[in-house]
Amino acid sequence: MNAYAKRLMWPVLILVALIAVNIITTGIDFIVPSVNDDRLGGAFVNILRRSAPLLLIALGMTLVIATKGIDLSVGAVYAIGAAIACQMIIDSSDQTAAGLVFSAIAIALVVTAVIGAWNGVMVAYFGIQPIVATLILMIAGRGIAQLITGGQIPKVQDASPFTELGRGAFLTVPIPIWIAALVLVALALLTRRTALGMLLESVGGNPEASRLAGIRSKGITVLVYLVCGLCAGLAGLIGAANLGSADANNGGQWIELDAILAVVIGGTALLGGRFFLLGTTIGVVIIGTLEDTIINVGLSSQWQFTAKAIVVFVVALLQSPEFRGWFLKPFKRKPAAPATAPAEEAVAK
């Protein structure tokens, strides 16, 4: 079994265990999808649909962490993207105009990408620690979103095409799932079918060696933060479209922590270097499934944060070679002592 398969084995087993618990408590319908009104539904499909914004942010976070960085501002960027799009739509005379909705979405994505790039510039060119650079925007970002909305919660009409981004379906599959899947495939192709993935791992694994090798590490750093900001903005649009409104105070709140948890569960080390987009995806699904599991087994919703911490702790231990070696040591058979040859016995006598 190669290293990649070993990294994914334990998250997959945890996910299978959670699904099994839900099937036992709620029945096989938990995993079997259904089609109602030409729309794919069911408990597990709903988990995937709700997890789409988190997956987008976690994918961007994976690339940032691969370069030995962190982005704590994604929740605020989520709120800014949602605020820009919703405010533009409600300020118009016709919220159902497709051109207006497209413009609002495009402007929101451009702004959030620029914000992400600014984080990258702060880290790469100004030498500010990633946690500090992004913490600044994490604090100020929600204030910016409130200034955009005037302290109100702009509500978009249900008839607006914008709401289809979060509530619609294409070929019966919810659009948020389509968007998240397309972004996952695009990033996987870019990082595994081109040299970009190797360059990311080089920058994160040994920045000085990559610099001496002629790799433009600063440009790569700005790029990954730009992608992370873009993913956060897209996640904010999906969240706002699903609710039909933008809440600058609560939209995307603490989603950055869930994104980091998903990345860690998926096997990507916070020290930079090797990263696993598929592992991150499994981590996101684990978090979404865990939230439903807590309710299905009859526990209070207050257990949510504790349960997430326990899952991360268990997965981290299972992925640790040192822990596995220590835990399995009593079960390993000691090698038998080699038999003494007859000639050697005679000499000894």
Disulfide bonds with the S-S distance in Angstrom:
none
